[in-house]
Amino acid sequence: MNTKIFISILSIGLLSVAFAAQKDVINQSFNVKPGGKLYMDVDRGTIHITTGDSDRVDVKVVRELKRASDDRAKEVYAMHKIDLNQAGDTVNIQAQNGRKAGRWLKNPFNNLQVEYTISVPSKYDVDLHTSGGNIEISDLEGEVKAQTSGGNLKLGAIAGPVKAGTSGGNITLKSGRGSADLHSSGGDLHIGRIEGDLMARTSGGSIALDSVKGSVDAETSGGNIHVKQAFGPVMARTSGGSVSAQLNEQPKAKSALKTSGGNVAVTLADNLALDVNAQTNGGRIDSDFPGEFNKQHTKLAAQLNGGGPGLVLETSGGNVDIRRK
């Protein structure tokens, strides 16, 4: 056999060993009653939460060490401690690495990937924390808390309060039948129908809201804010994009749409009673409702239907459009 061909075949074989360490799979089930709680605090890994009609919490954990031999993978799995236990109807999952200094030239956990797939009763609370992965939660009746330091959050229809945050990803919430508190340091927020109050924060993305029955408090430092339908007061602020909202019902408190670098657009139901004050330093104001303009059409004061809670519309670098629904 040609020497070069032999060396190539040998290299491929060695690479296949190095890149194909055997996976470690953990399966465990816990008998619980609906209304219990799943608590997770793990050092890494993607979390998938599904729901079912059974009175069990079924846990599957898959670990894989990339670019390592089977022997090394087994050693790293042993160092990566996963504790699964139950207290009443609460299931606890905790994971931490037990790295010991001295033997390894570099962190042996750099190439460790972990995936948690967990089925819970359809009525169940979850409190999830991971330091390095995405979190996905199916439709669920219960309280949801979810926090990740390095991934996206994708939440289904949640019949309960939601508090979720990520330091480096997007957040999607299909719907919520309670209040919602969503925070991201570096992604977009896409939010469906919310029955309660909403707080939405992101430092590096846009915020899109379909429908909110309660109050809206939304802020971003680097994107647009769009509130498709609001049935309560709206406070929306951005430093680097446009802001738009549609107010469908009489708010009981002040609303404000503000931006430093884009346009402001609001659509109002015809019967709303509001005190409107609008201002722009870099554009023009256009309104379907009567009011007092200055000569440049850069300021507007209007009392709609006799006046009511304040509606402040401000931009430093764009236009203000006020439309009739």
Rosetta silent file (secondary structure, phi, psi, omega in degrees, C-alpha in Angstrom):
SEQUENCE: MNTKIFISILSIGLLSVAFAAQKDVINQSFNVKPGGKLYMDVDRGTIHITTGDSDRVDVKVVRELKRASDDRAKEVYAMHKIDLNQAGDTVNIQAQNGRKAGRWLKNPFNNLQVEYTISVPSKYDVDLHTSGGNIEISDLEGEVKAQTSGGNLKLGAIAGPVKAGTSGGNITLKSGRGSADLHSSGGDLHIGRIEGDLMARTSGGSIALDSVKGSVDAETSGGNIHVKQAFGPVMARTSGGSVSAQLNEQPKAKSALKTSGGNVAVTLADNLALDVNAQTNGGRIDSDFPGEFNKQHTKLAAQLNGGGPGLVLETSGGNVDIRRK
SCORE:     score description
SCORE:     0.000 S_00000001
   1 L     0.000  141.305  177.735    0.000    0.000    0.000 S_00000001
   2 L   -59.118  134.908 -175.901    1.193    3.507   -0.780 S_00000001
   3 H   -60.117  -41.484 -178.416    2.706    5.072    2.342 S_00000001
   4 H   -65.066  -39.506  178.507    0.806    8.358    1.941 S_00000001
   5 H   -64.850  -42.221 -179.969   -2.512    6.510    1.546 S_00000001
   6 H   -61.606  -43.880  179.750   -1.788    4.405    4.622 S_00000001
   7 H   -64.230  -37.736  179.595   -0.983    7.503    6.709 S_00000001
   8 H   -65.636  -44.163  178.934   -4.187    9.187    5.509 S_00000001
   9 H   -62.926  -41.177  178.814   -6.312    6.166    6.446 S_00000001
  10 H   -63.551  -40.419 -179.765   -4.610    5.993    9.835 S_00000001
  11 H   -64.961  -42.035  178.189   -5.200    9.705   10.421 S_00000001
  12 H   -61.438  -41.723  179.221   -8.882    9.376    9.568 S_00000001
  13 H   -63.259  -42.407  179.250   -9.197    6.476   11.992 S_00000001
  14 H   -65.823  -38.603  178.349   -7.511    8.410   14.772 S_00000001
  15 H   -64.509  -39.375 -179.134   -9.727   11.422   14.119 S_00000001
  16 H   -63.124  -34.854  176.567  -12.848    9.265   14.245 S_00000001
  17 H   -68.675  -43.011 -175.250  -11.807    8.056   17.678 S_00000001
  18 H   -68.029  -29.500 -173.948  -11.016   11.595   18.857 S_00000001
  19 L  -102.938    6.450 -172.705  -14.290   13.061   17.664 S_00000001
  20 L  -131.724   47.607  176.274  -16.673   10.237   18.587 S_00000001
  21 L   -64.399  142.849 -176.828  -16.630    9.770   22.341 S_00000001
  22 L   -65.982  139.901  178.140  -19.601    7.755   23.549 S_00000001
  23 L   -74.290  153.700  174.571  -22.571    9.723   24.920 S_00000001
  24 E  -110.921  127.118 -175.758  -23.709    9.345   28.499 S_00000001
  25 E  -121.934  129.378  177.063  -27.483    9.022   28.989 S_00000001
  26 E  -118.375  128.578  175.791  -29.339    9.310   32.301 S_00000001
  27 E  -125.721  131.733  177.910  -33.040    8.428   32.609 S_00000001
  28 E  -153.673  143.511 -179.421  -35.060    8.811   35.792 S_00000001
  29 E  -123.829  148.462  179.776  -38.762    9.194   36.664 S_00000001
  30 E  -131.783  131.689  175.496  -40.505   10.641   39.701 S_00000001
  31 E   -82.738  124.306 -177.216  -44.140   10.154   40.735 S_00000001
  32 L  -139.058  172.773  173.046  -45.704   13.526   41.581 S_00000001
  33 L  -108.744  146.681  175.060  -49.060   15.269   41.774 S_00000001
  34 L   -55.192  146.645 -176.858  -50.055   18.148   39.490 S_00000001
  35 L    96.343   -1.869  176.475  -49.372   21.503   41.104 S_00000001
  36 L   -79.337 -157.389 -173.938  -45.870   20.553   42.207 S_00000001
  37 E  -148.000  140.954  170.630  -42.626   22.161   41.097 S_00000001
  38 E  -106.673  122.747  177.687  -39.520   21.433   39.058 S_00000001
  39 E  -115.753  127.651  178.968  -36.414   23.244   40.272 S_00000001
  40 E  -131.083  135.689  173.600  -33.227   23.221   38.178 S_00000001
  41 E  -141.507   97.776 -172.574  -29.855   24.869   38.782 S_00000001
  42 E  -124.656  152.337 -173.786  -27.287   23.547   36.321 S_00000001
  43 L   -79.181  -16.338 -178.620  -23.866   24.732   35.220 S_00000001
  44 L  -168.865  164.330  170.134  -24.510   24.233   31.501 S_00000001
  45 L   116.349  151.802  174.540  -26.866   22.740   28.974 S_00000001
  46 E   -83.259  141.617 -178.795  -30.017   23.189   26.956 S_00000001
  47 E  -119.662  123.665  175.399  -33.314   22.572   28.772 S_00000001
  48 E  -115.132  119.513  178.468  -36.440   21.259   27.009 S_00000001
  49 E  -110.397  120.781  174.643  -39.629   21.156   29.090 S_00000001
  50 E  -115.438  163.427 -179.098  -42.611   19.251   27.675 S_00000001
  51 E  -125.045  154.704  179.999  -45.973   18.592   29.307 S_00000001
  52 E  -152.837 -179.933 -177.892  -48.275   15.587   29.467 S_00000001
  53 L   -89.436   -5.504 -176.821  -51.285   14.091   31.240 S_00000001
  54 L   -80.061  160.403  177.164  -49.303   11.701   33.424 S_00000001
  55 L   -97.161   54.085 -178.762  -48.537   12.236   37.109 S_00000001
  56 E  -142.144  154.491  165.573  -44.807   11.877   36.572 S_00000001
  57 E  -111.081  114.297 -179.447  -41.721   13.906   35.945 S_00000001
  58 E  -104.562  123.256 -174.959  -39.601   12.047   33.408 S_00000001
  59 E  -114.636  130.134  172.016  -35.998   13.219   33.135 S_00000001
  60 E  -128.391  124.623  179.132  -33.565   12.418   30.348 S_00000001
  61 E  -119.325  126.954  177.829  -30.042   13.822   30.420 S_00000001
  62 E  -119.232  123.535  177.461  -27.652   13.374   27.500 S_00000001
  63 E  -117.211  142.154  179.104  -24.003   14.332   27.862 S_00000001
  64 E  -144.861  130.730  177.039  -21.405   14.331   25.121 S_00000001
  65 E  -103.955  114.093 -178.702  -17.761   15.330   25.211 S_00000001
  66 L   -76.962  149.300  174.814  -16.547   16.555   21.848 S_00000001
  67 L    52.883   52.284  179.458  -13.039   15.852   20.536 S_00000001
  68 L  -150.971  157.958  176.057  -12.186   13.309   23.216 S_00000001
  69 L   -80.004  166.163  178.236  -11.651    9.601   23.622 S_00000001
  70 H   -61.002  -40.544 -178.466  -14.136    7.366   25.407 S_00000001
  71 H   -63.398  -45.213  179.551  -11.830    7.021   28.407 S_00000001
  72 H   -66.583  -39.055  179.890  -11.425   10.745   28.830 S_00000001
  73 H   -60.283  -44.318  179.709  -15.160   11.291   28.325 S_00000001
  74 H   -60.833  -37.203 -179.668  -15.988    8.817   31.099 S_00000001
  75 H   -68.563  -41.073  179.237  -13.634   10.609   33.424 S_00000001
  76 H   -68.607  -39.556  176.766  -15.165   14.011   32.659 S_00000001
  77 H   -59.217  -39.126 -179.606  -18.699   12.648   33.067 S_00000001
  78 H   -67.637  -32.575  178.860  -17.713   11.389   36.505 S_00000001
  79 H   -76.472  -24.878 -179.601  -16.370   14.818   37.431 S_00000001
  80 E   -87.076  100.547 -171.902  -19.552   16.523   36.232 S_00000001
  81 E   -84.284  122.897  175.649  -21.877   15.915   39.159 S_00000001
  82 E  -118.304  124.167 -179.305  -25.634   15.713   38.458 S_00000001
  83 E  -114.753  120.892  176.418  -27.980   15.314   41.423 S_00000001
  84 E  -117.446  122.225 -179.546  -31.621   14.332   40.837 S_00000001
  85 E  -149.112  170.680 -175.850  -33.857   14.086   43.889 S_00000001
  86 E  -132.954  138.829  173.430  -37.433   14.523   45.072 S_00000001
  87 E  -133.374  101.199 -173.935  -39.020   16.239   48.065 S_00000001
  88 L    65.951 -125.969  178.413  -42.776   15.715   48.092 S_00000001
  89 L   -97.687   14.653  177.078  -44.094   16.887   44.726 S_00000001
  90 E  -103.337  130.040  176.059  -40.967   18.949   44.034 S_00000001
  91 E  -108.670  129.424 -178.453  -38.253   17.524   41.788 S_00000001
  92 E  -113.125  132.869  175.414  -34.764   19.020   42.107 S_00000001
  93 E  -129.653  120.743  178.283  -32.033   18.815   39.482 S_00000001
  94 E  -131.697  143.810 -179.740  -28.635   20.302   40.174 S_00000001
  95 E  -143.469  138.265  176.497  -25.398   19.983   38.250 S_00000001
  96 E  -149.499  153.491  177.010  -21.915   21.300   38.817 S_00000001
  97 E   -91.393  142.976 -178.560  -18.478   20.487   37.568 S_00000001
  98 L  -108.077   45.235 -176.638  -15.986   19.130   40.028 S_00000001
  99 L   -60.183  133.732  176.230  -12.843   20.237   38.238 S_00000001
 100 L  -113.363  130.969 -178.199   -9.686   19.699   40.221 S_00000001
 101 L   -69.593  155.031  172.440   -6.632   21.779   39.445 S_00000001
 102 L   112.241  -47.218 -173.369   -3.304   20.230   38.574 S_00000001
 103 L   -85.082  -39.597 -171.975   -3.998   17.398   36.194 S_00000001
 104 L   -93.606  135.065  176.962   -5.614   19.146   33.227 S_00000001
 105 L   -73.268  -28.327  176.706   -3.732   21.631   31.077 S_00000001
 106 L  -141.110  168.069 -175.805   -7.026   23.258   30.118 S_00000001
 107 L   -60.742  117.961 -177.721  -10.593   23.148   31.349 S_00000001
 108 L   -70.713  -12.487 -177.139  -11.880   19.632   30.549 S_00000001
 109 L   -92.610   -0.673 -178.585  -15.472   20.926   30.477 S_00000001
 110 L   -58.268  -34.494 -176.487  -14.948   23.309   27.555 S_00000001
 111 L  -104.918   15.199 -179.835  -16.196   20.679   25.095 S_00000001
 112 E   -87.926  122.857  176.520  -18.876   19.143   27.296 S_00000001
 113 E  -111.492  135.983 -177.690  -22.394   19.447   25.894 S_00000001
 114 E  -130.951  138.334  177.320  -25.443   18.630   28.018 S_00000001
 115 E  -132.461  125.693  178.601  -29.098   18.385   27.038 S_00000001
 116 E  -107.611  123.667  174.194  -31.977   18.022   29.499 S_00000001
 117 E  -119.804  117.506 -170.367  -35.350   16.800   28.209 S_00000001
 118 E  -132.493  127.904  175.737  -37.974   16.767   30.937 S_00000001
 119 E  -103.072  129.090 -179.847  -41.675   15.941   30.822 S_00000001
 120 E  -125.193  162.916  173.621  -43.837   17.389   33.610 S_00000001
 121 E   -58.635  153.834 -176.616  -47.596   17.344   34.330 S_00000001
 122 L   -64.074  -24.118  174.521  -49.510   19.996   32.385 S_00000001
 123 E  -110.535  101.111 -172.239  -50.211   21.801   35.682 S_00000001
 124 L  -164.928  140.886  174.789  -46.816   22.328   37.272 S_00000001
 125 E   -86.697  149.060  175.766  -44.496   25.177   38.332 S_00000001
 126 E  -134.702  140.671  177.692  -40.975   25.397   36.929 S_00000001
 127 E  -134.716  104.149 -167.351  -37.930   27.326   38.171 S_00000001
 128 E  -120.636  133.459  177.239  -35.039   26.870   35.736 S_00000001
 129 E  -137.392  126.092  173.226  -31.467   28.168   35.769 S_00000001
 130 E  -137.810  143.749 -177.300  -28.693   27.270   33.324 S_00000001
 131 L   -91.564   -3.880 -176.845  -25.374   28.995   32.785 S_00000001
 132 L  -163.787   59.241  178.074  -24.923   28.038   29.172 S_00000001
 133 L  -174.929  173.494  176.836  -27.829   26.952   26.965 S_00000001
 134 L   -79.955  158.094  173.668  -31.274   27.537   25.524 S_00000001
 135 E  -127.444  127.092  176.332  -34.511   26.982   27.453 S_00000001
 136 E  -124.856  131.777 -179.462  -37.705   25.789   25.758 S_00000001
 137 E  -129.877  125.125  177.763  -40.992   25.331   27.616 S_00000001
 138 L   -73.560  178.716  177.493  -44.167   23.906   26.089 S_00000001
 139 L   -53.890  134.056 -170.819  -47.689   25.086   26.955 S_00000001
 140 E  -151.439  141.414  172.995  -47.972   24.954   30.749 S_00000001
 141 E  -105.089  106.694 -177.567  -50.371   25.856   33.541 S_00000001
 142 L   158.596  179.402  178.501  -48.294   27.190   36.373 S_00000001
 143 L   -83.934  136.154 -178.898  -45.688   29.736   37.417 S_00000001
 144 E  -120.335  124.855  168.194  -42.622   29.955   35.184 S_00000001
 145 E  -123.745  129.218 -176.927  -39.207   31.251   36.172 S_00000001
 146 E  -145.776  130.913 -178.664  -36.415   30.785   33.634 S_00000001
 147 E  -142.217  130.027  174.187  -32.897   32.212   33.530 S_00000001
 148 E  -135.803  146.308  179.627  -29.970   31.504   31.220 S_00000001
 149 L   -93.826   -7.329 -175.920  -26.627   33.226   30.880 S_00000001
 150 L  -156.031   46.578 -179.810  -25.981   32.212   27.310 S_00000001
 151 L  -165.841 -175.139  179.482  -28.973   31.236   25.168 S_00000001
 152 L   -93.045  156.823  174.390  -32.455   31.860   23.853 S_00000001
 153 E  -118.941  126.169  177.885  -35.748   31.448   25.715 S_00000001
 154 E  -127.808  110.643 -174.787  -38.759   30.027   23.886 S_00000001
 155 E  -115.938  138.836  179.879  -41.940   29.808   25.955 S_00000001
 156 E   -83.003 -147.077  177.102  -45.316   28.470   24.868 S_00000001
 157 E   -81.862  112.629 -175.170  -48.766   29.398   26.197 S_00000001
 158 E  -108.647  117.272  178.918  -48.233   29.895   29.928 S_00000001
 159 L   -93.166   73.105 -177.644  -51.310   30.008   32.180 S_00000001
 160 L   165.732  174.007  179.901  -49.589   31.766   35.045 S_00000001
 161 L   -68.157  149.695 -178.067  -47.040   34.469   35.860 S_00000001
 162 E  -129.629  132.347  169.971  -43.762   34.480   33.948 S_00000001
 163 E  -133.071  114.770 -172.961  -40.355   35.836   34.912 S_00000001
 164 E  -141.565  143.891 -179.889  -37.635   35.080   32.377 S_00000001
 165 E  -151.499  153.010  175.874  -34.232   36.477   31.510 S_00000001
 166 E  -145.433  145.400  178.601  -31.182   35.870   29.347 S_00000001
 167 L   -92.806   -7.577 -176.271  -27.829   37.570   29.103 S_00000001
 168 L  -154.863   38.956 -178.348  -27.214   36.667   25.492 S_00000001
 169 L  -162.118 -175.959  179.965  -30.253   35.685   23.450 S_00000001
 170 L   -90.558  159.408  175.430  -33.782   36.261   22.245 S_00000001
 171 E  -126.827  129.222  174.827  -37.014   35.692   24.193 S_00000001
 172 E  -123.942  127.666  176.912  -40.237   34.410   22.654 S_00000001
 173 E  -127.681  115.113 -176.924  -43.452   34.085   24.673 S_00000001
 174 E   -63.906  -49.718  177.812  -46.490   32.734   22.830 S_00000001
 175 E  -166.590  161.579  178.556  -49.026   33.919   25.430 S_00000001
 176 E  -146.444  134.521  178.750  -49.487   34.440   29.143 S_00000001
 177 L  -100.223   25.251  175.578  -52.543   34.391   31.402 S_00000001
 178 L  -149.906 -165.907  176.524  -50.759   36.321   34.129 S_00000001
 179 L   -72.974  157.707  179.764  -48.167   39.052   34.469 S_00000001
 180 E  -137.424  134.717  179.226  -44.907   38.744   32.522 S_00000001
 181 E  -128.986  108.369 -172.788  -41.445   40.115   33.334 S_00000001
 182 E  -124.490  130.750 -177.893  -38.939   39.551   30.509 S_00000001
 183 E  -135.899  134.717  173.019  -35.336   40.747   30.363 S_00000001
 184 E  -138.790  140.077  177.084  -32.567   40.256   27.795 S_00000001
 185 L   -92.366   -8.763 -176.606  -29.148   41.874   27.616 S_00000001
 186 L  -157.460   35.663 -177.695  -28.574   41.105   23.979 S_00000001
 187 L  -154.483  179.973  179.063  -31.603   39.968   21.975 S_00000001
 188 L   -88.680  155.547  174.370  -35.081   40.589   20.619 S_00000001
 189 E  -118.039  123.903  177.232  -38.342   40.064   22.500 S_00000001
 190 E  -120.562  114.485 -170.142  -41.337   38.584   20.647 S_00000001
 191 E  -127.810  131.341 -179.320  -44.437   38.455   22.842 S_00000001
 192 E   -86.109 -131.003 -175.364  -47.943   37.260   22.000 S_00000001
 193 E   -87.800  124.376  178.985  -51.131   37.828   23.997 S_00000001
 194 E  -117.766  126.331 -177.892  -50.653   38.802   27.645 S_00000001
 195 L   -82.837  -24.317 -177.911  -53.650   38.935   29.993 S_00000001
 196 L  -109.251 -154.374  178.631  -51.858   40.800   32.793 S_00000001
 197 L   -79.339  152.753 -178.343  -49.197   43.489   33.118 S_00000001
 198 E  -129.913  131.404  167.454  -46.015   43.296   31.062 S_00000001
 199 E  -118.985  124.768 -176.900  -42.480   44.468   31.734 S_00000001
 200 E  -132.211  125.660 -178.401  -40.084   43.989   28.813 S_00000001
 201 E  -134.056  136.873  170.140  -36.436   45.023   28.789 S_00000001
 202 E  -150.929  143.190 -179.705  -33.582   44.490   26.322 S_00000001
 203 L   -96.566   -8.806 -175.432  -30.276   46.275   25.867 S_00000001
 204 L  -147.661   35.480 -179.137  -29.597   45.160   22.331 S_00000001
 205 L  -161.613 -174.128 -179.722  -32.719   44.307   20.345 S_00000001
 206 L   -98.271  162.266  178.595  -36.270   45.096   19.326 S_00000001
 207 E  -126.130  123.097  178.973  -39.526   44.471   21.208 S_00000001
 208 E  -123.752  121.451 -177.600  -42.664   43.272   19.408 S_00000001
 209 E  -119.922  129.878  179.075  -45.923   42.837   21.372 S_00000001
 210 E   -80.462  -54.501 -174.322  -49.130   41.414   19.913 S_00000001
 211 E  -157.906  130.147  179.729  -51.711   42.184   22.609 S_00000001
 212 E  -132.026  121.405  179.372  -51.530   43.251   26.259 S_00000001
 213 L   -77.729  -35.120 -179.711  -54.606   43.536   28.508 S_00000001
 214 L   -91.730 -152.574  179.892  -52.763   45.172   31.403 S_00000001
 215 L   -81.676  155.451  177.851  -50.108   47.867   31.487 S_00000001
 216 E  -119.736  127.976  173.061  -47.027   47.853   29.250 S_00000001
 217 E  -128.713  100.392 -172.824  -43.575   48.934   30.424 S_00000001
 218 E  -125.460  135.973 -178.647  -41.125   48.343   27.564 S_00000001
 219 E  -148.747  138.155  174.637  -37.583   49.650   27.119 S_00000001
 220 E  -143.826  149.777  177.788  -34.663   48.973   24.767 S_00000001
 221 L   -96.886   -8.637 -173.893  -31.359   50.676   24.123 S_00000001
 222 L  -150.651   40.835 -179.731  -30.918   49.483   20.582 S_00000001
 223 L  -169.820 -176.008  179.304  -34.074   48.636   18.613 S_00000001
 224 L   -86.606  158.663  171.770  -37.689   49.299   17.718 S_00000001
 225 E  -126.897  125.577 -179.938  -40.738   48.855   19.952 S_00000001
 226 E  -131.488  117.278  177.558  -44.044   47.869   18.375 S_00000001
 227 E  -108.027  105.026 -174.196  -47.214   47.346   20.423 S_00000001
 228 E   -67.028  -45.266  178.974  -49.836   45.956   18.071 S_00000001
 229 E  -144.747  124.554  177.905  -52.773   46.177   20.503 S_00000001
 230 E  -123.368  138.305  179.732  -52.841   47.694   23.989 S_00000001
 231 L  -118.305   16.217  177.471  -55.812   47.729   26.364 S_00000001
 232 L  -150.553 -172.792  179.529  -54.077   49.630   29.165 S_00000001
 233 L   -66.780  149.942 -177.836  -51.436   52.331   29.599 S_00000001
 234 E  -126.972  124.549  169.862  -48.207   52.031   27.599 S_00000001
 235 E  -115.945  112.767 -176.085  -44.754   53.246   28.605 S_00000001
 236 E  -133.361  126.848 -176.284  -42.316   52.575   25.753 S_00000001
 237 E  -137.995  136.032  174.696  -38.792   53.978   25.472 S_00000001
 238 E  -143.733  146.723  178.054  -35.926   53.351   23.054 S_00000001
 239 L   -97.426  -10.495 -173.961  -32.615   55.068   22.428 S_00000001
 240 L  -144.857   37.722 -179.702  -32.035   53.717   18.954 S_00000001
 241 L  -168.309 -167.886  179.250  -35.220   52.974   17.011 S_00000001
 242 L   -99.390  159.918  179.613  -38.854   53.768   16.336 S_00000001
 243 E  -129.696  133.536  176.291  -41.841   53.344   18.655 S_00000001
 244 E  -143.192  150.167  179.932  -45.416   52.523   17.665 S_00000001
 245 E  -158.514  153.159  172.504  -48.541   51.484   19.561 S_00000001
 246 E  -120.022  120.850  179.264  -52.298   51.131   19.165 S_00000001
 247 E   -99.542  116.623 -173.457  -54.427   52.085   22.180 S_00000001
 248 L   -98.491  -26.569 -177.372  -57.790   50.318   22.044 S_00000001
 249 L  -131.196  159.112 -178.040  -59.352   51.103   25.440 S_00000001
 250 L   -61.151  116.222  177.635  -59.398   54.023   27.829 S_00000001
 251 L   -75.671  150.984  179.751  -56.197   53.886   29.912 S_00000001
 252 L   -97.202   -3.257 -179.338  -56.426   54.617   33.642 S_00000001
 253 L  -142.324  174.346 -178.013  -52.901   56.025   33.849 S_00000001
 254 L   -64.894  146.320  173.341  -50.407   58.057   31.850 S_00000001
 255 E  -122.797  151.722  178.402  -48.858   56.684   28.649 S_00000001
 256 E  -151.357  133.260  173.533  -45.629   57.751   26.957 S_00000001
 257 E  -120.132  117.044 -173.736  -43.861   56.782   23.722 S_00000001
 258 E  -135.643  142.742  175.142  -40.328   58.160   23.536 S_00000001
 259 E  -150.434  149.899  176.238  -37.272   57.683   21.309 S_00000001
 260 L   -98.419   -9.694 -173.708  -33.983   59.433   20.725 S_00000001
 261 L  -146.182   35.028 -179.314  -33.400   58.137   17.244 S_00000001
 262 L  -166.336 -165.963  179.927  -36.557   57.296   15.273 S_00000001
 263 L   -91.940  158.400  173.398  -40.214   57.928   14.562 S_00000001
 264 E  -121.608  128.368  178.928  -43.165   57.763   16.956 S_00000001
 265 E  -135.013  132.124  178.873  -46.524   56.484   15.708 S_00000001
 266 E  -134.873  139.023  174.935  -49.706   55.972   17.716 S_00000001
 267 E  -115.555  129.221 -172.645  -53.173   54.809   16.669 S_00000001
 268 E  -120.487  136.154  170.188  -56.040   55.778   18.965 S_00000001
 269 L   -61.666  147.313 -170.952  -59.579   54.512   19.335 S_00000001
 270 L   -65.880  -23.877 -173.551  -61.994   57.365   18.571 S_00000001
 271 L   -97.349    8.793 -177.385  -63.576   57.456   22.045 S_00000001
 272 L   -73.903  136.546  175.482  -60.423   57.813   24.153 S_00000001
 273 L  -102.035  111.546 -172.517  -60.240   60.766   26.533 S_00000001
 274 E  -144.265  151.774  167.033  -56.606   61.897   26.689 S_00000001
 275 E  -101.840  109.427 -174.029  -54.364   64.898   27.195 S_00000001
 276 E   -99.599  130.041  171.857  -51.892   64.645   24.317 S_00000001
 277 E  -130.505  117.754 -176.526  -48.514   66.380   24.308 S_00000001
 278 E  -124.392  145.210 -179.358  -46.245   65.691   21.349 S_00000001
 279 E  -153.561  141.976  173.924  -42.822   67.054   20.471 S_00000001
 280 E  -140.449  142.295  177.022  -40.055   66.438   17.934 S_00000001
 281 L  -103.142   -6.031 -175.918  -36.689   68.108   17.467 S_00000001
 282 L  -138.978   21.480 -178.793  -35.864   66.568   14.122 S_00000001
 283 L  -159.241 -142.559 -174.681  -39.084   66.042   12.187 S_00000001
 284 L  -142.965  151.306  178.446  -42.764   66.976   11.951 S_00000001
 285 E  -104.068  132.603  177.017  -46.003   66.117   13.761 S_00000001
 286 E  -129.424  128.591 -173.724  -49.038   64.940   11.805 S_00000001
 287 E  -136.127  140.385  172.580  -52.369   64.223   13.589 S_00000001
 288 L   -80.795   -9.557 -177.167  -55.848   63.040   12.649 S_00000001
 289 L  -108.753  147.877  178.588  -57.171   64.817   15.766 S_00000001
 290 L   -70.428  152.194  177.673  -57.530   68.572   16.287 S_00000001
 291 L  -178.066 -177.222 -179.379  -55.141   70.390   18.577 S_00000001
 292 E  -100.005  114.787  177.787  -52.829   73.357   18.979 S_00000001
 293 E  -100.207  153.287  165.045  -49.691   73.224   16.839 S_00000001
 294 L   -82.205  176.180 -174.354  -46.764   75.588   16.810 S_00000001
 295 L   -62.995  -35.139 -176.541  -45.786   77.126   13.446 S_00000001
 296 L   -84.299   -2.453 -174.964  -43.195   74.455   12.641 S_00000001
 297 L    56.103   38.645  175.897  -45.556   71.580   13.502 S_00000001
 298 L  -108.153   -5.204  176.227  -42.942   70.314   15.950 S_00000001
 299 E  -137.889  144.913  179.589  -45.168   70.661   19.039 S_00000001
 300 E  -145.238  135.043  170.487  -48.778   69.679   19.658 S_00000001
 301 E  -126.600  128.076 -176.677  -51.126   69.959   22.634 S_00000001
 302 E  -146.737  140.426  172.180  -54.578   68.377   22.351 S_00000001
 303 E  -108.125  111.632 -179.137  -57.448   67.415   24.631 S_00000001
 304 E   -93.752  128.457  178.676  -59.288   64.468   23.155 S_00000001
 305 L    51.505   43.375  177.427  -62.924   63.982   24.235 S_00000001
 306 L    88.087   -4.305  177.960  -62.531   66.500   27.046 S_00000001
 307 L    89.976  162.223 -178.484  -59.126   65.264   28.178 S_00000001
 308 L  -176.719 -145.443  177.374  -57.952   62.554   30.532 S_00000001
 309 L   -56.564  149.852 -177.030  -54.729   60.711   31.400 S_00000001
 310 E   -71.221  146.614  170.637  -51.646   62.093   29.706 S_00000001
 311 E  -129.084  108.361 -177.499  -50.219   60.734   26.446 S_00000001
 312 E  -101.906  128.677  179.401  -46.659   61.958   25.838 S_00000001
 313 E  -125.986  115.518 -175.016  -45.095   61.472   22.402 S_00000001
 314 E  -138.494  139.281  172.001  -41.464   62.529   22.029 S_00000001
 315 E  -147.673  144.087  177.543  -38.630   62.023   19.538 S_00000001
 316 L   -95.742  -12.559 -174.209  -35.323   63.771   19.032 S_00000001
 317 L  -144.628   32.527 -178.632  -34.741   62.574   15.502 S_00000001
 318 L  -162.021 -166.865 -179.173  -37.943   61.680   13.650 S_00000001
 319 L   -96.265  161.350  172.028  -41.605   62.310   12.953 S_00000001
 320 E  -121.053  122.878  178.509  -44.679   61.895   15.173 S_00000001
 321 E  -118.562  127.029  179.333  -47.814   60.437   13.600 S_00000001
 322 E  -118.110  114.485 -173.213  -51.133   60.322   15.472 S_00000001
 323 E  -117.283  150.791  176.104  -53.776   58.277   13.695 S_00000001
 324 E   -88.556  133.391 -178.674  -57.437   57.553   14.278 S_00000001
 325 L   -70.297    0.000    0.000  -58.323   53.853   14.533 S_00000001
